[in-house]
Amino acid sequence: MAFDGVTLYHLKEEFQNLLIGGRIRKIYQPEADEIRLLVNVGRENFNLLLSANASNPRAYIAQKLKENPHSAPSFCMVLRKYSLNGTIIDFSQHETDRVLEISIASKNEFNEPVIRKLFIELMGRNSNIILIDETRKILDSLKKVGTTSSRYRQILPGRDYIYPPENNRIDFFNLDEKSYSDLLIEYKGQPIERTLVQGFLGISPIIAREIAFRGGIDPNLYVSDLSKKQSQFLFQAFCDVVSEIKTRIFPNIIFRGRDMLDFATLDLHHMRQEHRIEEFPSVSVMLEEYYFRRDKILRFKTHSANLFHQLQTLLKKNKKKLKNLHQDVETSHKNEKHKLLGDLITANIYAIQKGMESVSLVNYFDPECGSIEVPLKVNRTPAQNAQAYYKKYNKGKTALVHLDEHIRETTEKVYYLESLLNNLEQSTELSELDEIRHEFVHSEFNKKALTKEDRKKQTPSKPRHYISSEGFHIFVGKNNYQNDTISTKMGTAEDCWLHVKNTPGSHVLIIAKGRFITEATLLEAGTLAAWYSKARSSSNVPVDYLEYKYLKKPNKAKPGMVTFTTHNTMYVTPSIEKIESIEVFEDINE
């Protein structure tokens, strides 16, 4: 979600309550596009984070702090020169746009009191942080904008500060019936959602959909198709939302299943039916949690991309090899015909002359004794032609023995690579990714020399931990190292172990603790096994389950590879609803 004007309005209110009167004791620049101010208010210190990142521009009071560089960049030095030890006297928002103004009282070089302003423009790729003096001249900015980038507005030291262009959009706090009517006339050829986003400062698509929802109107309906009554409903809904923005702050993150979708500081009624809403005590806490999780997901994707590509390439290569091996088997099975031709030539050796290109012979092995055309080499004697066919037959027979072994080995490789890919897709933490990478570099597939870092022993991460509806603890492995831990160290003879049949997936363990494991718990564990496997999107997935004592890990077996006997099979159809209904165990010590 874009950092919209509604979020900034509520964030400004929060800053005013906490930071007015605070002194700026430290200024850091941990990233090229990020500033952190240490603000002292009474006996409390607050870390005010201001980011002009093109993908995730944001501002909030931070608890999770990044490491600072050894030497401060030039913009950070300018901020320290003009703002260090200054007092924050006001936070304001330019109309309802995404521009936050911080007024800082300090002294100039003549020891005279002055008020400088720090502008934080949270506008996607145009985001910026700009320091201006008491005459509204720009002292410096995080990003410089010259005439080649913008003819309307240059952001350079010494230039007058100009607000970002509003494009005739309206401050939504100043909405009245006349401006609303004028807006509908201007945007009559546009859908309602787009009209609200383009017509008002600070309204994001999700807020526009909420307004339409409260008015009982489809957000994709064109303005020209609105009836008079619908137009009134929409206006009233807009007024209700604006009133709620002024009187209530509701910081929340929106989830679909366990996937984080969006954040808002407004109670979004249209998202409640099919989504999970997680509330937070303040806007800053909500924003920090949202961006922390989002950054973690992006970092994980970045770190895993190379490994994912390597595994995909190896899997494709081995699948192609397996296909070719099966084709070779089919070819080898045709070698019986070579033996037949050799036998027929031998039986009719005196009727065949050297130099013949082919000969038609009676097939004595055919009950109907039909004729068969036998190709011959003109430069060979009949005996040499027969020996050539026997040689082809014996070669194919020998190859068939070796092909079976190659097919078995290649099938194991394909299964193992698929298991690594499945583990990679299921993982969410960088520590789990490190385990998968560690496993890969120590496997037969890695042809590069191991680095010093690769040789270090991995600290094992913890598997997923669930509680069944009847109170049984269920553990689910996220990668082959975790699967090994579950299958060799965590269980006792009475526990129950589960795995999807003949498909890469997580090892699942139900801890019995002296109790009889019921059918309901078995089904829940089976659903987890199916969900965290390659067969996640299938129905009637076969899941093997057995007592832990029948499980064995062969010597020198790859991580995650086990054998078992005396098992039963259940069939389950996994779904996100079933998975979410199973309680996740939260370890307070983690």
Secondary structure in CASP SS format (residue, H / E / C, confidence):
PFRMAT SS
TARGET T0000
AUTHOR 0000-0000-0000
METHOD secondary structure of the structure
MODEL  1
M C 1.00
A C 1.00
F C 1.00
D C 1.00
G H 1.00
V H 1.00
T H 1.00
L H 1.00
Y H 1.00
H H 1.00
L H 1.00
K H 1.00
E H 1.00
E H 1.00
F H 1.00
Q H 1.00
N H 1.00
L H 1.00
L H 1.00
I C 1.00
G C 1.00
G C 1.00
R E 1.00
I E 1.00
R E 1.00
K E 1.00
I E 1.00
Y E 1.00
Q E 1.00
P E 1.00
E E 1.00
A C 1.00
D C 1.00
E E 1.00
I E 1.00
R E 1.00
L E 1.00
L E 1.00
V E 1.00
N E 1.00
V E 1.00
G C 1.00
R C 1.00
E E 1.00
N E 1.00
F E 1.00
N E 1.00
L E 1.00
L E 1.00
L E 1.00
S E 1.00
A C 1.00
N C 1.00
A C 1.00
S C 1.00
N C 1.00
P C 1.00
R E 1.00
A E 1.00
Y E 1.00
I E 1.00
A E 1.00
Q C 1.00
K C 1.00
L C 1.00
K C 1.00
E C 1.00
N C 1.00
P C 1.00
H C 1.00
S C 1.00
A C 1.00
P C 1.00
S H 1.00
F H 1.00
C H 1.00
M H 1.00
V H 1.00
L H 1.00
R H 1.00
K H 1.00
Y H 1.00
S H 1.00
L C 1.00
N C 1.00
G C 1.00
T E 1.00
I E 1.00
I E 1.00
D E 1.00
F E 1.00
S E 1.00
Q E 1.00
H C 1.00
E C 1.00
T C 1.00
D C 1.00
R C 1.00
V E 1.00
L E 1.00
E E 1.00
I E 1.00
S E 1.00
I E 1.00
A E 1.00
S E 1.00
K E 1.00
N C 1.00
E C 1.00
F C 1.00
N C 1.00
E C 1.00
P E 1.00
V E 1.00
I E 1.00
R E 1.00
K E 1.00
L E 1.00
F E 1.00
I E 1.00
E E 1.00
L C 1.00
M C 1.00
G H 1.00
R H 1.00
N H 1.00
S C 1.00
N E 1.00
I E 1.00
I E 1.00
L E 1.00
I E 1.00
D C 1.00
E C 1.00
T C 1.00
R C 1.00
K E 1.00
I E 1.00
L E 1.00
D E 1.00
S E 1.00
L C 1.00
K C 1.00
K C 1.00
V E 1.00
G C 1.00
T C 1.00
T C 1.00
S C 1.00
S C 1.00
R C 1.00
Y C 1.00
R C 1.00
Q C 1.00
I E 1.00
L C 1.00
P C 1.00
G C 1.00
R C 1.00
D E 1.00
Y C 1.00
I C 1.00
Y C 1.00
P C 1.00
P C 1.00
E C 1.00
N C 1.00
N C 1.00
R C 1.00
I E 1.00
D E 1.00
F H 1.00
F H 1.00
N H 1.00
L C 1.00
D C 1.00
E H 1.00
K H 1.00
S H 1.00
Y H 1.00
S H 1.00
D H 1.00
L H 1.00
L H 1.00
I H 1.00
E H 1.00
Y C 1.00
K C 1.00
G C 1.00
Q C 1.00
P E 1.00
I H 1.00
E H 1.00
R H 1.00
T H 1.00
L H 1.00
V H 1.00
Q H 1.00
G H 1.00
F E 1.00
L E 1.00
G C 1.00
I C 1.00
S C 1.00
P H 1.00
I H 1.00
I H 1.00
A H 1.00
R H 1.00
E H 1.00
I H 1.00
A H 1.00
F H 1.00
R H 1.00
G C 1.00
G C 1.00
I C 1.00
D C 1.00
P C 1.00
N C 1.00
L C 1.00
Y E 1.00
V H 1.00
S H 1.00
D H 1.00
L C 1.00
S C 1.00
K H 1.00
K H 1.00
Q H 1.00
S H 1.00
Q H 1.00
F H 1.00
L H 1.00
F H 1.00
Q H 1.00
A H 1.00
F H 1.00
C H 1.00
D H 1.00
V H 1.00
V H 1.00
S H 1.00
E H 1.00
I H 1.00
K H 1.00
T H 1.00
R C 1.00
I C 1.00
F C 1.00
P C 1.00
N E 1.00
I E 1.00
I E 1.00
F E 1.00
R E 1.00
G C 1.00
R C 1.00
D E 1.00
M E 1.00
L E 1.00
D E 1.00
F E 1.00
A E 1.00
T C 1.00
L C 1.00
D C 1.00
L C 1.00
H H 1.00
H H 1.00
M H 1.00
R C 1.00
Q C 1.00
E C 1.00
H C 1.00
R E 1.00
I E 1.00
E E 1.00
E E 1.00
F C 1.00
P C 1.00
S C 1.00
V H 1.00
S H 1.00
V H 1.00
M H 1.00
L H 1.00
E H 1.00
E H 1.00
Y H 1.00
Y H 1.00
F H 1.00
R H 1.00
R H 1.00
D H 1.00
K H 1.00
I H 1.00
L H 1.00
R H 1.00
F H 1.00
K H 1.00
T H 1.00
H H 1.00
S H 1.00
A H 1.00
N H 1.00
L H 1.00
F H 1.00
H H 1.00
Q H 1.00
L H 1.00
Q H 1.00
T H 1.00
L H 1.00
L H 1.00
K H 1.00
K H 1.00
N H 1.00
K H 1.00
K H 1.00
K H 1.00
L H 1.00
K H 1.00
N H 1.00
L H 1.00
H H 1.00
Q H 1.00
D H 1.00
V H 1.00
E H 1.00
T H 1.00
S H 1.00
H H 1.00
K C 1.00
N C 1.00
E H 1.00
K H 1.00
H H 1.00
K H 1.00
L H 1.00
L H 1.00
G H 1.00
D H 1.00
L H 1.00
I H 1.00
T H 1.00
A H 1.00
N C 1.00
I H 1.00
Y H 1.00
A H 1.00
I C 1.00
Q C 1.00
K C 1.00
G C 1.00
M C 1.00
E C 1.00
S E 1.00
V E 1.00
S E 1.00
L E 1.00
V E 1.00
N C 1.00
Y C 1.00
F C 1.00
D C 1.00
P C 1.00
E C 1.00
C C 1.00
G C 1.00
S E 1.00
I E 1.00
E E 1.00
V E 1.00
P E 1.00
L C 1.00
K C 1.00
V C 1.00
N C 1.00
R C 1.00
T C 1.00
P H 1.00
A H 1.00
Q H 1.00
N H 1.00
A H 1.00
Q H 1.00
A H 1.00
Y H 1.00
Y H 1.00
K H 1.00
K H 1.00
Y H 1.00
N H 1.00
K H 1.00
G H 1.00
K H 1.00
T H 1.00
A H 1.00
L H 1.00
V H 1.00
H H 1.00
L H 1.00
D H 1.00
E H 1.00
H H 1.00
I H 1.00
R H 1.00
E H 1.00
T H 1.00
T H 1.00
E H 1.00
K H 1.00
V H 1.00
Y H 1.00
Y H 1.00
L H 1.00
E H 1.00
S H 1.00
L H 1.00
L H 1.00
N H 1.00
N H 1.00
L H 1.00
E H 1.00
Q H 1.00
S C 1.00
T C 1.00
E C 1.00
L H 1.00
S H 1.00
E H 1.00
L H 1.00
D H 1.00
E H 1.00
I H 1.00
R H 1.00
H H 1.00
E H 1.00
F H 1.00
V H 1.00
H C 1.00
S C 1.00
E C 1.00
F C 1.00
N C 1.00
K C 1.00
K C 1.00
A C 1.00
L C 1.00
T C 1.00
K H 1.00
E H 1.00
D H 1.00
R H 1.00
K C 1.00
K C 1.00
Q C 1.00
T C 1.00
P C 1.00
S C 1.00
K C 1.00
P C 1.00
R E 1.00
H E 1.00
Y E 1.00
I E 1.00
S C 1.00
S C 1.00
E C 1.00
G C 1.00
F C 1.00
H E 1.00
I E 1.00
F E 1.00
V E 1.00
G C 1.00
K C 1.00
N C 1.00
N H 1.00
Y H 1.00
Q H 1.00
N H 1.00
D H 1.00
T H 1.00
I H 1.00
S H 1.00
T H 1.00
K C 1.00
M C 1.00
G C 1.00
T C 1.00
A C 1.00
E C 1.00
D C 1.00
C E 1.00
W E 1.00
L E 1.00
H E 1.00
V E 1.00
K C 1.00
N C 1.00
T C 1.00
P C 1.00
G E 1.00
S C 1.00
H C 1.00
V E 1.00
L E 1.00
I E 1.00
I E 1.00
A C 1.00
K C 1.00
G C 1.00
R C 1.00
F C 1.00
I C 1.00
T C 1.00
E H 1.00
A H 1.00
T H 1.00
L H 1.00
L H 1.00
E H 1.00
A H 1.00
G H 1.00
T H 1.00
L H 1.00
A H 1.00
A H 1.00
W H 1.00
Y C 1.00
S E 1.00
K C 1.00
A C 1.00
R C 1.00
S C 1.00
S C 1.00
S C 1.00
N C 1.00
V E 1.00
P E 1.00
V E 1.00
D E 1.00
Y E 1.00
L E 1.00
E E 1.00
Y H 1.00
K H 1.00
Y H 1.00
L E 1.00
K E 1.00
K C 1.00
P C 1.00
N C 1.00
K C 1.00
A C 1.00
K C 1.00
P C 1.00
G C 1.00
M C 1.00
V C 1.00
T E 1.00
F E 1.00
T C 1.00
T C 1.00
H C 1.00
N E 1.00
T E 1.00
M E 1.00
Y E 1.00
V E 1.00
T C 1.00
P C 1.00
S C 1.00
I H 1.00
E H 1.00
K H 1.00
I H 1.00
E H 1.00
S C 1.00
I C 1.00
E E 1.00
V E 1.00
F C 1.00
E C 1.00
D C 1.00
I C 1.00
N C 1.00
E C 1.00
END
